[in-house]
Each structure stands twice: as structure tokens, then as C-alpha cells.
Amino acid sequence: MEQQLQESNISILSTDPDKIEKYKALLQKVIPIIKNSTNQIEKRAGYDFNILLKAAINETNNSVFMYLNDAIEHLLRYFAKDLNNFLSGKEDWESQCHPSFCLLNDFAKKIMQSIIHNHMLPEFRKFCLDI
């Protein structure tokens, strides 16, 4: 899976339907975890991965997602190990601190704010690509 996320940085709107299908498959694995989890931290992490994956898929052709596409894909590669651990159930949600998931939450919030306010996009895009 990590290799799936680290493929070339081709835009989702380009001719790479395989990447869209991989993201959709990952999204279909995230959704049941969100629905079935009773742990708030795990549920929030699931929602955040949901936001990133839906932004990368961009079925609505949202112009903000189009502009941030390479940054969103970079974030998916950056959080690939965390996504893998999340999907495989390797996280101990009850007894550990989860700083990477806090960071993921910050990015997911900023992505959603960017859609609403559509401001400071170049700065946010650059910040995402620099991590």
C-alpha cells in the first residue's frame, strides 16, 4: 500500500485512472473503521484520512482540490505509514500519544477551510509540499 501511495505525482485529473481506483479502494477500507470505531481518536483519524482521500479523488472537480492536488498527494505519501497502521489495526488508541494523527487532523482541517474560504492557497500548498 505504501508503494501505491508513492507512485509518480501525476494529477488525478490526468490519464491515471489506476491512482483514482487505488484511492477509492483505500477509502472503502477507511469507511468501515469510521463507522465501527468507538474510540474518538481513531474515529477522528478515519475522518481525516477520508478527507485526504476524497480530496485526492476529487470526484466533483473542485478547483481548490485541483490546485492543491500535488500537495494533497504529497500529504498522502507523508502519512502513508500512518494510514497503513490505521488500516491494519496496529495503533494502540487507548494508551499512546498520537502526534502524527494530530498533525493529520490539522491538515484535514486546513483543507476543509481552504474549500470554504479559498484564501492563502499558495502558502498552504507550499507548506504541504515542504513537509
C-alpha positions as semicolon CSV with decimal commas, in nm:
position;residue;x (nm);y (nm);z (nm)
1;M;0,000;0,000;0,000
2;E;0,279;0,243;0,084
3;Q;0,420;0,180;-0,261
4;Q;0,078;0,258;-0,408
5;L;0,084;0,599;-0,244
6;Q;0,441;0,674;-0,350
7;E;0,387;0,645;-0,722
8;S;0,457;0,935;-0,954
9;N;0,296;1,269;-0,882
10;I;0,055;1,273;-1,178
11;S;-0,255;1,486;-1,138
12;I;-0,573;1,298;-1,053
13;L;-0,739;1,472;-1,346
14;S;-0,481;1,328;-1,584
15;T;-0,494;0,990;-1,754
16;D;-0,412;0,783;-1,446
17;P;-0,737;0,607;-1,354
18;D;-0,537;0,346;-1,158
19;K;-0,445;0,605;-0,897
20;I;-0,809;0,706;-0,855
21;E;-0,907;0,341;-0,814
22;K;-0,632;0,287;-0,553
23;Y;-0,752;0,586;-0,354
24;K;-1,112;0,466;-0,380
25;A;-1,008;0,121;-0,258
26;L;-0,828;0,277;0,039
27;L;-1,131;0,493;0,111
28;Q;-1,353;0,183;0,114
29;K;-1,126;0,038;0,383
30;V;-1,136;0,357;0,592
31;I;-1,515;0,398;0,596
32;P;-1,598;0,080;0,795
33;I;-1,340;0,173;1,058
34;I;-1,505;0,512;1,099
35;K;-1,848;0,353;1,130
36;N;-1,745;0,078;1,372
37;S;-1,496;0,254;1,596
38;T;-1,593;0,354;1,946
39;N;-1,264;0,536;2,007
40;Q;-1,288;0,908;1,933
41;I;-0,921;0,944;1,835
42;E;-0,942;0,653;1,592
43;K;-1,268;0,786;1,450
44;R;-1,116;1,133;1,401
45;A;-0,812;0,982;1,226
46;G;-1,051;0,795;0,998
47;Y;-1,240;1,114;0,914
48;D;-0,911;1,289;0,841
49;F;-0,794;1,013;0,606
50;N;-1,140;1,025;0,449
51;I;-1,093;1,397;0,378
52;L;-0,747;1,345;0,225
53;L;-0,855;1,056;0,007
54;K;-1,171;1,229;-0,114
55;A;-0,970;1,542;-0,189
56;A;-0,722;1,334;-0,391
57;I;-1,003;1,160;-0,581
58;N;-1,182;1,491;-0,642
59;E;-1,495;1,347;-0,799
60;T;-1,659;1,689;-0,802
61;N;-1,366;1,851;-0,987
62;N;-1,336;2,110;-0,711
63;S;-1,098;2,383;-0,825
64;V;-0,934;2,408;-0,480
65;F;-0,860;2,034;-0,486
66;M;-0,726;2,069;-0,839
67;Y;-0,491;2,345;-0,729
68;L;-0,382;2,154;-0,416
69;N;-0,362;1,816;-0,590
70;D;0,014;1,773;-0,573
71;A;0,016;1,892;-0,210
72;I;-0,264;1,651;-0,116
73;E;-0,086;1,362;-0,283
74;H;0,232;1,462;-0,101
75;L;0,042;1,450;0,228
76;L;-0,089;1,103;0,143
77;R;0,267;0,986;0,083
78;Y;0,382;1,156;0,403
79;F;0,110;0,984;0,608
80;A;0,130;0,651;0,419
81;K;0,281;0,462;0,713
82;D;0,016;0,603;0,947
83;L;-0,258;0,508;0,702
84;N;-0,114;0,157;0,677
85;N;-0,105;0,125;1,057
86;F;-0,457;0,266;1,081
87;L;-0,596;0,017;0,828
88;S;-0,412;-0,280;0,975
89;G;-0,520;-0,203;1,331
90;K;-0,163;-0,160;1,456
91;E;-0,236;0,156;1,654
92;D;-0,294;0,135;2,027
93;W;-0,560;0,404;2,054
94;E;-0,605;0,366;2,429
95;S;-0,253;0,410;2,563
96;Q;-0,039;0,606;2,319
97;C;0,014;0,964;2,225
98;H;-0,060;1,015;1,854
99;P;0,127;1,325;1,735
100;S;0,119;1,225;1,369
101;F;-0,259;1,193;1,383
102;C;-0,283;1,537;1,546
103;L;-0,080;1,674;1,255
104;L;-0,302;1,488;1,010
105;N;-0,605;1,646;1,176
106;D;-0,454;1,993;1,136
107;F;-0,401;1,934;0,764
108;A;-0,752;1,794;0,716
109;K;-0,899;2,100;0,889
110;K;-0,694;2,335;0,675
111;I;-0,801;2,155;0,357
112;M;-1,167;2,196;0,455
113;Q;-1,111;2,562;0,548
114;S;-0,942;2,616;0,212
115;I;-1,254;2,498;0,033
116;I;-1,473;2,732;0,231
117;H;-1,253;3,041;0,240
118;N;-1,034;2,983;-0,066
119;H;-0,759;3,202;0,074
120;M;-0,385;3,158;0,125
121;L;-0,384;2,859;-0,107
122;P;-0,033;2,917;-0,249
123;E;0,113;2,938;0,102
124;F;-0,073;2,627;0,221
125;R;0,026;2,434;-0,091
126;K;0,392;2,525;-0,042
127;F;0,376;2,432;0,328
128;C;0,232;2,090;0,243
129;L;0,496;2,023;-0,018
130;D;0,774;2,126;0,222
131;I;0,698;1,871;0,494
